[in-house]
Amino acid sequence: MGKSTHFIGQPVYNQVIKLLDKQQIKKISLETPRSEAYVKRLDGWTHLVIMLFGVLKHFDSLREVEIGMKAEVNKL
């Protein structure tokens, strides 16, 4: 009997993200002068979520973060 290959449960990353208050973080981001001045797609919340992903996975470069996000898009 081998282990199941099906993904069961919720990743630690999702558990950490659910602890954060999205509205409060966006409010703080908007209060900071010029932090959202030229935002088109990458707002403060998205930036925080991506950087936390990189930290929790111990990535050293943006390329690693990009590849990691693409690889786990169905789990996040």
PyMOL Python script that loads the backbone (N, CA, C, O; Angstrom):
from pymol import cmd

cmd.read_pdbstr("""\
ATOM      1  N   MET A   1       0.833  -1.177   0.000  1.00  0.00           N
ATOM      2  CA  MET A   1       0.000   0.000   0.000  1.00  0.00           C
ATOM      3  C   MET A   1       0.877   1.239   0.000  1.00  0.00           C
ATOM      4  O   MET A   1       1.663   1.461   0.921  1.00  0.00           O
ATOM      5  N   GLY A   2       0.734   2.027  -1.025  1.00  0.00           N
ATOM      6  CA  GLY A   2       1.473   3.280  -1.104  1.00  0.00           C
ATOM      7  C   GLY A   2       0.642   4.437  -0.584  1.00  0.00           C
ATOM      8  O   GLY A   2      -0.553   4.310  -0.318  1.00  0.00           O
ATOM      9  N   LYS A   3       1.297   5.535  -0.451  1.00  0.00           N
ATOM     10  CA  LYS A   3       0.591   6.743  -0.025  1.00  0.00           C
ATOM     11  C   LYS A   3      -0.265   7.258  -1.168  1.00  0.00           C
ATOM     12  O   LYS A   3       0.053   7.047  -2.339  1.00  0.00           O
ATOM     13  N   SER A   4      -1.326   7.919  -0.832  1.00  0.00           N
ATOM     14  CA  SER A   4      -2.198   8.513  -1.837  1.00  0.00           C
ATOM     15  C   SER A   4      -1.480   9.669  -2.524  1.00  0.00           C
ATOM     16  O   SER A   4      -0.797  10.459  -1.872  1.00  0.00           O
ATOM     17  N   THR A   5      -1.635   9.763  -3.826  1.00  0.00           N
ATOM     18  CA  THR A   5      -1.013  10.851  -4.577  1.00  0.00           C
ATOM     19  C   THR A   5      -1.942  12.045  -4.716  1.00  0.00           C
ATOM     20  O   THR A   5      -1.561  13.071  -5.280  1.00  0.00           O
ATOM     21  N   HIS A   6      -3.149  11.915  -4.209  1.00  0.00           N
ATOM     22  CA  HIS A   6      -4.108  13.016  -4.287  1.00  0.00           C
ATOM     23  C   HIS A   6      -3.819  14.022  -3.180  1.00  0.00           C
ATOM     24  O   HIS A   6      -3.482  13.654  -2.055  1.00  0.00           O
ATOM     25  N   PHE A   7      -3.957  15.294  -3.523  1.00  0.00           N
ATOM     26  CA  PHE A   7      -3.695  16.356  -2.553  1.00  0.00           C
ATOM     27  C   PHE A   7      -4.880  16.472  -1.607  1.00  0.00           C
ATOM     28  O   PHE A   7      -6.006  16.729  -2.031  1.00  0.00           O
ATOM     29  N   ILE A   8      -4.612  16.281  -0.327  1.00  0.00           N
ATOM     30  CA  ILE A   8      -5.665  16.364   0.685  1.00  0.00           C
ATOM     31  C   ILE A   8      -5.252  17.398   1.723  1.00  0.00           C
ATOM     32  O   ILE A   8      -4.107  17.411   2.174  1.00  0.00           O
ATOM     33  N   GLY A   9      -6.165  18.243   2.091  1.00  0.00           N
ATOM     34  CA  GLY A   9      -5.868  19.232   3.120  1.00  0.00           C
ATOM     35  C   GLY A   9      -5.618  20.609   2.540  1.00  0.00           C
ATOM     36  O   GLY A   9      -5.837  20.858   1.355  1.00  0.00           O
ATOM     37  N   GLN A  10      -5.161  21.483   3.390  1.00  0.00           N
ATOM     38  CA  GLN A  10      -4.933  22.870   3.011  1.00  0.00           C
ATOM     39  C   GLN A  10      -3.471  23.215   3.284  1.00  0.00           C
ATOM     40  O   GLN A  10      -2.982  22.989   4.390  1.00  0.00           O
ATOM     41  N   PRO A  11      -2.764  23.763   2.286  1.00  0.00           N
ATOM     42  CA  PRO A  11      -1.354  24.104   2.494  1.00  0.00           C
ATOM     43  C   PRO A  11      -1.176  25.138   3.616  1.00  0.00           C
ATOM     44  O   PRO A  11      -2.074  25.935   3.888  1.00  0.00           O
ATOM     45  N   VAL A  12      -0.020  25.110   4.251  1.00  0.00           N
ATOM     46  CA  VAL A  12       0.305  26.059   5.315  1.00  0.00           C
ATOM     47  C   VAL A  12       0.189  27.482   4.788  1.00  0.00           C
ATOM     48  O   VAL A  12      -0.282  28.377   5.489  1.00  0.00           O
ATOM     49  N   TYR A  13       0.621  27.685   3.549  1.00  0.00           N
ATOM     50  CA  TYR A  13       0.556  29.008   2.922  1.00  0.00           C
ATOM     51  C   TYR A  13      -0.871  29.555   2.956  1.00  0.00           C
ATOM     52  O   TYR A  13      -1.083  30.708   3.330  1.00  0.00           O
ATOM     53  N   ASN A  14      -1.843  28.740   2.571  1.00  0.00           N
ATOM     54  CA  ASN A  14      -3.243  29.189   2.593  1.00  0.00           C
ATOM     55  C   ASN A  14      -3.697  29.504   4.010  1.00  0.00           C
ATOM     56  O   ASN A  14      -4.450  30.455   4.221  1.00  0.00           O
ATOM     57  N   GLN A  15      -3.256  28.729   4.968  1.00  0.00           N
ATOM     58  CA  GLN A  15      -3.638  28.967   6.355  1.00  0.00           C
ATOM     59  C   GLN A  15      -3.095  30.305   6.845  1.00  0.00           C
ATOM     60  O   GLN A  15      -3.786  31.033   7.557  1.00  0.00           O
ATOM     61  N   VAL A  16      -1.862  30.631   6.468  1.00  0.00           N
ATOM     62  CA  VAL A  16      -1.260  31.913   6.861  1.00  0.00           C
ATOM     63  C   VAL A  16      -2.009  33.071   6.212  1.00  0.00           C
ATOM     64  O   VAL A  16      -2.308  34.065   6.873  1.00  0.00           O
ATOM     65  N   ILE A  17      -2.313  32.948   4.928  1.00  0.00           N
ATOM     66  CA  ILE A  17      -3.010  34.016   4.199  1.00  0.00           C
ATOM     67  C   ILE A  17      -4.391  34.268   4.798  1.00  0.00           C
ATOM     68  O   ILE A  17      -4.832  35.415   4.875  1.00  0.00           O
ATOM     69  N   LYS A  18      -5.073  33.210   5.221  1.00  0.00           N
ATOM     70  CA  LYS A  18      -6.408  33.382   5.803  1.00  0.00           C
ATOM     71  C   LYS A  18      -6.371  34.117   7.147  1.00  0.00           C
ATOM     72  O   LYS A  18      -7.380  34.675   7.577  1.00  0.00           O
ATOM     73  N   LEU A  19      -5.219  34.117   7.803  1.00  0.00           N
ATOM     74  CA  LEU A  19      -5.088  34.840   9.073  1.00  0.00           C
ATOM     75  C   LEU A  19      -4.976  36.350   8.868  1.00  0.00           C
ATOM     76  O   LEU A  19      -5.230  37.125   9.790  1.00  0.00           O
ATOM     77  N   LEU A  20      -4.598  36.765   7.669  1.00  0.00           N
ATOM     78  CA  LEU A  20      -4.409  38.186   7.378  1.00  0.00           C
ATOM     79  C   LEU A  20      -5.735  38.847   7.030  1.00  0.00           C
ATOM     80  O   LEU A  20      -6.588  38.240   6.383  1.00  0.00           O
ATOM     81  N   ASP A  21      -5.902  40.075   7.456  1.00  0.00           N
ATOM     82  CA  ASP A  21      -7.101  40.850   7.140  1.00  0.00           C
ATOM     83  C   ASP A  21      -6.839  41.657   5.866  1.00  0.00           C
ATOM     84  O   ASP A  21      -6.136  42.666   5.891  1.00  0.00           O
ATOM     85  N   LYS A  22      -7.411  41.200   4.767  1.00  0.00           N
ATOM     86  CA  LYS A  22      -7.157  41.819   3.459  1.00  0.00           C
ATOM     87  C   LYS A  22      -7.552  43.293   3.436  1.00  0.00           C
ATOM     88  O   LYS A  22      -6.814  44.122   2.904  1.00  0.00           O
ATOM     89  N   GLN A  23      -8.685  43.619   3.994  1.00  0.00           N
ATOM     90  CA  GLN A  23      -9.159  45.005   3.979  1.00  0.00           C
ATOM     91  C   GLN A  23      -8.245  45.919   4.793  1.00  0.00           C
ATOM     92  O   GLN A  23      -7.968  47.048   4.388  1.00  0.00           O
ATOM     93  N   GLN A  24      -7.782  45.431   5.931  1.00  0.00           N
ATOM     94  CA  GLN A  24      -6.884  46.233   6.771  1.00  0.00           C
ATOM     95  C   GLN A  24      -5.553  46.478   6.058  1.00  0.00           C
ATOM     96  O   GLN A  24      -5.012  47.582   6.119  1.00  0.00           O
ATOM     97  N   ILE A  25      -5.033  45.471   5.395  1.00  0.00           N
ATOM     98  CA  ILE A  25      -3.767  45.615   4.669  1.00  0.00           C
ATOM     99  C   ILE A  25      -3.927  46.592   3.514  1.00  0.00           C
ATOM    100  O   ILE A  25      -3.049  47.422   3.279  1.00  0.00           O
ATOM    101  N   LYS A  26      -5.042  46.501   2.790  1.00  0.00           N
ATOM    102  CA  LYS A  26      -5.282  47.451   1.695  1.00  0.00           C
ATOM    103  C   LYS A  26      -5.424  48.872   2.234  1.00  0.00           C
ATOM    104  O   LYS A  26      -4.956  49.824   1.610  1.00  0.00           O
ATOM    105  N   LYS A  27      -6.072  49.015   3.398  1.00  0.00           N
ATOM    106  CA  LYS A  27      -6.239  50.335   4.005  1.00  0.00           C
ATOM    107  C   LYS A  27      -4.881  50.932   4.373  1.00  0.00           C
ATOM    108  O   LYS A  27      -4.620  52.103   4.094  1.00  0.00           O
ATOM    109  N   ILE A  28      -4.028  50.139   4.990  1.00  0.00           N
ATOM    110  CA  ILE A  28      -2.684  50.607   5.352  1.00  0.00           C
ATOM    111  C   ILE A  28      -1.896  50.974   4.107  1.00  0.00           C
ATOM    112  O   ILE A  28      -1.179  51.975   4.087  1.00  0.00           O
ATOM    113  N   SER A  29      -2.029  50.169   3.080  1.00  0.00           N
ATOM    114  CA  SER A  29      -1.316  50.426   1.827  1.00  0.00           C
ATOM    115  C   SER A  29      -1.764  51.744   1.197  1.00  0.00           C
ATOM    116  O   SER A  29      -0.948  52.490   0.657  1.00  0.00           O
ATOM    117  N   LEU A  30      -3.049  52.020   1.270  1.00  0.00           N
ATOM    118  CA  LEU A  30      -3.566  53.265   0.693  1.00  0.00           C
ATOM    119  C   LEU A  30      -3.189  54.482   1.531  1.00  0.00           C
ATOM    120  O   LEU A  30      -3.061  55.583   0.995  1.00  0.00           O
ATOM    121  N   GLU A  31      -3.010  54.299   2.836  1.00  0.00           N
ATOM    122  CA  GLU A  31      -2.633  55.410   3.714  1.00  0.00           C
ATOM    123  C   GLU A  31      -1.176  55.828   3.528  1.00  0.00           C
ATOM    124  O   GLU A  31      -0.815  56.973   3.802  1.00  0.00           O
ATOM    125  N   THR A  32      -0.350  54.909   3.067  1.00  0.00           N
ATOM    126  CA  THR A  32       1.066  55.207   2.851  1.00  0.00           C
ATOM    127  C   THR A  32       1.189  56.101   1.623  1.00  0.00           C
ATOM    128  O   THR A  32       0.701  55.737   0.553  1.00  0.00           O
ATOM    129  N   PRO A  33       1.828  57.261   1.749  1.00  0.00           N
ATOM    130  CA  PRO A  33       1.912  58.196   0.620  1.00  0.00           C
ATOM    131  C   PRO A  33       2.548  57.570  -0.619  1.00  0.00           C
ATOM    132  O   PRO A  33       3.621  56.971  -0.550  1.00  0.00           O
ATOM    133  N   ARG A  34       1.878  57.717  -1.730  1.00  0.00           N
ATOM    134  CA  ARG A  34       2.339  57.287  -3.053  1.00  0.00           C
ATOM    135  C   ARG A  34       2.579  55.785  -3.195  1.00  0.00           C
ATOM    136  O   ARG A  34       3.207  55.361  -4.165  1.00  0.00           O
ATOM    137  N   SER A  35       2.099  54.975  -2.262  1.00  0.00           N
ATOM    138  CA  SER A  35       2.340  53.536  -2.364  1.00  0.00           C
ATOM    139  C   SER A  35       1.514  52.896  -3.473  1.00  0.00           C
ATOM    140  O   SER A  35       1.925  51.886  -4.045  1.00  0.00           O
ATOM    141  N   GLU A  36       0.368  53.465  -3.779  1.00  0.00           N
ATOM    142  CA  GLU A  36      -0.497  52.920  -4.821  1.00  0.00           C
ATOM    143  C   GLU A  36      -0.681  53.932  -5.959  1.00  0.00           C
ATOM    144  O   GLU A  36      -1.688  53.888  -6.666  1.00  0.00           O
ATOM    145  N   ALA A  37       0.272  54.831  -6.138  1.00  0.00           N
ATOM    146  CA  ALA A  37       0.117  55.923  -7.096  1.00  0.00           C
ATOM    147  C   ALA A  37       0.005  55.450  -8.543  1.00  0.00           C
ATOM    148  O   ALA A  37      -0.842  55.945  -9.286  1.00  0.00           O
ATOM    149  N   TYR A  38       0.828  54.519  -8.947  1.00  0.00           N
ATOM    150  CA  TYR A  38       0.839  54.086 -10.347  1.00  0.00           C
ATOM    151  C   TYR A  38       0.473  52.615 -10.491  1.00  0.00           C
ATOM    152  O   TYR A  38       0.955  51.942 -11.402  1.00  0.00           O
ATOM    153  N   VAL A  39      -0.366  52.119  -9.609  1.00  0.00           N
ATOM    154  CA  VAL A  39      -0.724  50.703  -9.611  1.00  0.00           C
ATOM    155  C   VAL A  39      -1.645  50.394 -10.775  1.00  0.00           C
ATOM    156  O   VAL A  39      -2.647  51.074 -10.998  1.00  0.00           O
ATOM    157  N   LYS A  40      -1.287  49.359 -11.507  1.00  0.00           N
ATOM    158  CA  LYS A  40      -2.162  48.859 -12.559  1.00  0.00           C
ATOM    159  C   LYS A  40      -2.664  47.466 -12.190  1.00  0.00           C
ATOM    160  O   LYS A  40      -3.862  47.197 -12.284  1.00  0.00           O
ATOM    161  N   ARG A  41      -1.762  46.580 -11.771  1.00  0.00           N
ATOM    162  CA  ARG A  41      -2.164  45.224 -11.428  1.00  0.00           C
ATOM    163  C   ARG A  41      -1.644  44.750 -10.075  1.00  0.00           C
ATOM    164  O   ARG A  41      -2.342  44.025  -9.366  1.00  0.00           O
ATOM    165  N   LEU A  42      -0.451  45.142  -9.715  1.00  0.00           N
ATOM    166  CA  LEU A  42       0.185  44.610  -8.506  1.00  0.00           C
ATOM    167  C   LEU A  42      -0.019  45.571  -7.331  1.00  0.00           C
ATOM    168  O   LEU A  42       0.824  46.425  -7.057  1.00  0.00           O
ATOM    169  N   ASP A  43      -1.150  45.415  -6.647  1.00  0.00           N
ATOM    170  CA  ASP A  43      -1.429  46.276  -5.500  1.00  0.00           C
ATOM    171  C   ASP A  43      -0.707  45.744  -4.263  1.00  0.00           C
ATOM    172  O   ASP A  43      -0.017  44.727  -4.334  1.00  0.00           O
ATOM    173  N   GLY A  44      -0.862  46.417  -3.155  1.00  0.00           N
ATOM    174  CA  GLY A  44      -0.156  46.063  -1.931  1.00  0.00           C
ATOM    175  C   GLY A  44      -0.478  44.666  -1.427  1.00  0.00           C
ATOM    176  O   GLY A  44       0.414  43.945  -0.979  1.00  0.00           O
ATOM    177  N   TRP A  45      -1.752  44.278  -1.497  1.00  0.00           N
ATOM    178  CA  TRP A  45      -2.164  42.946  -1.036  1.00  0.00           C
ATOM    179  C   TRP A  45      -1.507  41.854  -1.876  1.00  0.00           C
ATOM    180  O   TRP A  45      -0.959  40.897  -1.329  1.00  0.00           O
ATOM    181  N   THR A  46      -1.558  41.989  -3.185  1.00  0.00           N
ATOM    182  CA  THR A  46      -0.975  40.988  -4.076  1.00  0.00           C
ATOM    183  C   THR A  46       0.531  40.884  -3.854  1.00  0.00           C
ATOM    184  O   THR A  46       1.090  39.788  -3.833  1.00  0.00           O
ATOM    185  N   HIS A  47       1.175  42.029  -3.691  1.00  0.00           N
ATOM    186  CA  HIS A  47       2.616  42.038  -3.446  1.00  0.00           C
ATOM    187  C   HIS A  47       2.952  41.301  -2.150  1.00  0.00           C
ATOM    188  O   HIS A  47       3.895  40.511  -2.119  1.00  0.00           O
ATOM    189  N   LEU A  48       2.197  41.549  -1.088  1.00  0.00           N
ATOM    190  CA  LEU A  48       2.414  40.872   0.190  1.00  0.00           C
ATOM    191  C   LEU A  48       2.244  39.362   0.049  1.00  0.00           C
ATOM    192  O   LEU A  48       3.064  38.594   0.551  1.00  0.00           O
ATOM    193  N   VAL A  49       1.192  38.942  -0.626  1.00  0.00           N
ATOM    194  CA  VAL A  49       0.906  37.518  -0.793  1.00  0.00           C
ATOM    195  C   VAL A  49       2.030  36.821  -1.563  1.00  0.00           C
ATOM    196  O   VAL A  49       2.448  35.723  -1.197  1.00  0.00           O
ATOM    197  N   ILE A  50       2.511  37.452  -2.616  1.00  0.00           N
ATOM    198  CA  ILE A  50       3.589  36.865  -3.416  1.00  0.00           C
ATOM    199  C   ILE A  50       4.890  36.811  -2.624  1.00  0.00           C
ATOM    200  O   ILE A  50       5.604  35.810  -2.675  1.00  0.00           O
ATOM    201  N   MET A  51       5.202  37.870  -1.897  1.00  0.00           N
ATOM    202  CA  MET A  51       6.440  37.874  -1.117  1.00  0.00           C
ATOM    203  C   MET A  51       6.391  36.855   0.027  1.00  0.00           C
ATOM    204  O   MET A  51       7.409  36.232   0.329  1.00  0.00           O
ATOM    205  N   LEU A  52       5.240  36.674   0.663  1.00  0.00           N
ATOM    206  CA  LEU A  52       5.107  35.645   1.696  1.00  0.00           C
ATOM    207  C   LEU A  52       5.320  34.254   1.112  1.00  0.00           C
ATOM    208  O   LEU A  52       5.936  33.398   1.748  1.00  0.00           O
ATOM    209  N   PHE A  53       4.817  34.030  -0.087  1.00  0.00           N
ATOM    210  CA  PHE A  53       5.019  32.751  -0.767  1.00  0.00           C
ATOM    211  C   PHE A  53       6.510  32.489  -0.952  1.00  0.00           C
ATOM    212  O   PHE A  53       6.992  31.394  -0.665  1.00  0.00           O
ATOM    213  N   GLY A  54       7.233  33.488  -1.429  1.00  0.00           N
ATOM    214  CA  GLY A  54       8.671  33.345  -1.638  1.00  0.00           C
ATOM    215  C   GLY A  54       9.426  33.086  -0.343  1.00  0.00           C
ATOM    216  O   GLY A  54      10.360  32.284  -0.317  1.00  0.00           O
ATOM    217  N   VAL A  55       9.029  33.758   0.729  1.00  0.00           N
ATOM    218  CA  VAL A  55       9.694  33.583   2.024  1.00  0.00           C
ATOM    219  C   VAL A  55       9.427  32.183   2.584  1.00  0.00           C
ATOM    220  O   VAL A  55      10.350  31.512   3.046  1.00  0.00           O
ATOM    221  N   LEU A  56       8.176  31.747   2.542  1.00  0.00           N
ATOM    222  CA  LEU A  56       7.839  30.434   3.090  1.00  0.00           C
ATOM    223  C   LEU A  56       8.484  29.294   2.311  1.00  0.00           C
ATOM    224  O   LEU A  56       8.755  28.233   2.875  1.00  0.00           O
ATOM    225  N   LYS A  57       8.729  29.501   1.034  1.00  0.00           N
ATOM    226  CA  LYS A  57       9.366  28.474   0.199  1.00  0.00           C
ATOM    227  C   LYS A  57      10.884  28.610   0.156  1.00  0.00           C
ATOM    228  O   LYS A  57      11.558  27.791  -0.468  1.00  0.00           O
ATOM    229  N   HIS A  58      11.426  29.627   0.805  1.00  0.00           N
ATOM    230  CA  HIS A  58      12.876  29.882   0.830  1.00  0.00           C
ATOM    231  C   HIS A  58      13.448  30.108  -0.566  1.00  0.00           C
ATOM    232  O   HIS A  58      14.531  29.617  -0.884  1.00  0.00           O
ATOM    233  N   PHE A  59      12.728  30.843  -1.388  1.00  0.00           N
ATOM    234  CA  PHE A  59      13.220  31.153  -2.731  1.00  0.00           C
ATOM    235  C   PHE A  59      14.215  32.303  -2.664  1.00  0.00           C
ATOM    236  O   PHE A  59      14.127  33.169  -1.794  1.00  0.00           O
ATOM    237  N   ASP A  60      15.168  32.296  -3.599  1.00  0.00           N
ATOM    238  CA  ASP A  60      16.214  33.317  -3.627  1.00  0.00           C
ATOM    239  C   ASP A  60      16.060  34.316  -4.764  1.00  0.00           C
ATOM    240  O   ASP A  60      16.736  35.345  -4.768  1.00  0.00           O
ATOM    241  N   SER A  61      15.190  34.039  -5.725  1.00  0.00           N
ATOM    242  CA  SER A  61      15.077  34.938  -6.869  1.00  0.00           C
ATOM    243  C   SER A  61      13.622  35.059  -7.309  1.00  0.00           C
ATOM    244  O   SER A  61      12.782  34.222  -6.980  1.00  0.00           O
ATOM    245  N   LEU A  62      13.348  36.114  -8.054  1.00  0.00           N
ATOM    246  CA  LEU A  62      11.995  36.310  -8.582  1.00  0.00           C
ATOM    247  C   LEU A  62      11.621  35.208  -9.565  1.00  0.00           C
ATOM    248  O   LEU A  62      10.453  34.833  -9.669  1.00  0.00           O
ATOM    249  N   ARG A  63      12.604  34.697 -10.279  1.00  0.00           N
ATOM    250  CA  ARG A  63      12.336  33.603 -11.213  1.00  0.00           C
ATOM    251  C   ARG A  63      11.835  32.372 -10.464  1.00  0.00           C
ATOM    252  O   ARG A  63      10.901  31.709 -10.913  1.00  0.00           O
ATOM    253  N   GLU A  64      12.447  32.069  -9.335  1.00  0.00           N
ATOM    254  CA  GLU A  64      11.993  30.934  -8.528  1.00  0.00           C
ATOM    255  C   GLU A  64      10.570  31.163  -8.015  1.00  0.00           C
ATOM    256  O   GLU A  64       9.758  30.238  -7.993  1.00  0.00           O
ATOM    257  N   VAL A  65      10.278  32.379  -7.610  1.00  0.00           N
ATOM    258  CA  VAL A  65       8.929  32.704  -7.137  1.00  0.00           C
ATOM    259  C   VAL A  65       7.927  32.508  -8.268  1.00  0.00           C
ATOM    260  O   VAL A  65       6.868  31.913  -8.067  1.00  0.00           O
ATOM    261  N   GLU A  66       8.255  33.006  -9.448  1.00  0.00           N
ATOM    262  CA  GLU A  66       7.356  32.875 -10.603  1.00  0.00           C
ATOM    263  C   GLU A  66       7.105  31.412 -10.944  1.00  0.00           C
ATOM    264  O   GLU A  66       5.958  31.007 -11.131  1.00  0.00           O
ATOM    265  N   ILE A  67       8.157  30.625 -11.026  1.00  0.00           N
ATOM    266  CA  ILE A  67       8.016  29.205 -11.366  1.00  0.00           C
ATOM    267  C   ILE A  67       7.231  28.474 -10.274  1.00  0.00           C
ATOM    268  O   ILE A  67       6.387  27.628 -10.570  1.00  0.00           O
ATOM    269  N   GLY A  68       7.510  28.803  -9.019  1.00  0.00           N
ATOM    270  CA  GLY A  68       6.796  28.180  -7.908  1.00  0.00           C
ATOM    271  C   GLY A  68       5.314  28.506  -7.905  1.00  0.00           C
ATOM    272  O   GLY A  68       4.484  27.633  -7.651  1.00  0.00           O
ATOM    273  N   MET A  69       4.977  29.766  -8.187  1.00  0.00           N
ATOM    274  CA  MET A  69       3.562  30.162  -8.244  1.00  0.00           C
ATOM    275  C   MET A  69       2.845  29.445  -9.384  1.00  0.00           C
ATOM    276  O   MET A  69       1.716  28.983  -9.220  1.00  0.00           O
ATOM    277  N   LYS A  70       3.501  29.353 -10.533  1.00  0.00           N
ATOM    278  CA  LYS A  70       2.893  28.661 -11.676  1.00  0.00           C
ATOM    279  C   LYS A  70       2.706  27.176 -11.387  1.00  0.00           C
ATOM    280  O   LYS A  70       1.702  26.586 -11.787  1.00  0.00           O
ATOM    281  N   ALA A  71       3.668  26.574 -10.696  1.00  0.00           N
ATOM    282  CA  ALA A  71       3.594  25.143 -10.400  1.00  0.00           C
ATOM    283  C   ALA A  71       2.480  24.815  -9.406  1.00  0.00           C
ATOM    284  O   ALA A  71       1.895  23.734  -9.470  1.00  0.00           O
ATOM    285  N   GLU A  72       2.186  25.724  -8.502  1.00  0.00           N
ATOM    286  CA  GLU A  72       1.220  25.438  -7.449  1.00  0.00           C
ATOM    287  C   GLU A  72      -0.075  26.224  -7.588  1.00  0.00           C
ATOM    288  O   GLU A  72      -0.813  26.385  -6.617  1.00  0.00           O
ATOM    289  N   VAL A  73      -0.348  26.707  -8.772  1.00  0.00           N
ATOM    290  CA  VAL A  73      -1.532  27.547  -8.974  1.00  0.00           C
ATOM    291  C   VAL A  73      -2.828  26.814  -8.603  1.00  0.00           C
ATOM    292  O   VAL A  73      -3.773  27.451  -8.137  1.00  0.00           O
ATOM    293  N   ASN A  74      -2.892  25.514  -8.798  1.00  0.00           N
ATOM    294  CA  ASN A  74      -4.111  24.765  -8.479  1.00  0.00           C
ATOM    295  C   ASN A  74      -4.271  24.520  -6.984  1.00  0.00           C
ATOM    296  O   ASN A  74      -5.380  24.274  -6.512  1.00  0.00           O
ATOM    297  N   LYS A  75      -3.179  24.585  -6.242  1.00  0.00           N
ATOM    298  CA  LYS A  75      -3.226  24.327  -4.802  1.00  0.00           C
ATOM    299  C   LYS A  75      -3.469  25.590  -3.990  1.00  0.00           C
ATOM    300  O   LYS A  75      -3.892  25.507  -2.837  1.00  0.00           O
ATOM    301  N   LEU A  76      -3.209  26.753  -4.567  1.00  0.00           N
ATOM    302  CA  LEU A  76      -3.297  28.002  -3.808  1.00  0.00           C
ATOM    303  C   LEU A  76      -4.698  28.543  -3.782  1.00  0.00           C
ATOM    304  O   LEU A  76      -4.945  29.590  -3.184  1.00  0.00           O
TER     305      LEU A  76
END
""", "prot")
cmd.dss("prot")
cmd.show_as("cartoon", "prot")
cmd.util.cbc("prot")
cmd.orient("prot")
